[in-house]
């Protein structure tokens, strides 16, 4: 069975989540639900390389906009570039 690589197992992740402030936990929930939605949408609609590339391109545009807004607000950016395996 394939898994999403997150660097930790369920026990370690549970411990990390317990230490998070509420804002961090909410952010993690958004991230996980976004991933669940994306994968389930692909399963329901068919995952072709073209479709996945379109989704990735859209996500990259969104990520760029988020980084720009964070910069305008003077907030530190967690990711200076997209974290992808596929270019």
Secondary structure, 3 states (H helix, E strand, C coil): CCCCCCCCCHHHHHHHHHHCCHHHHHHHHHHHHHHHHHHHHHHHHCCCHHHHHHHHHHHHHHHHHHHHHHHHCCCCCCCCCCCCCCC
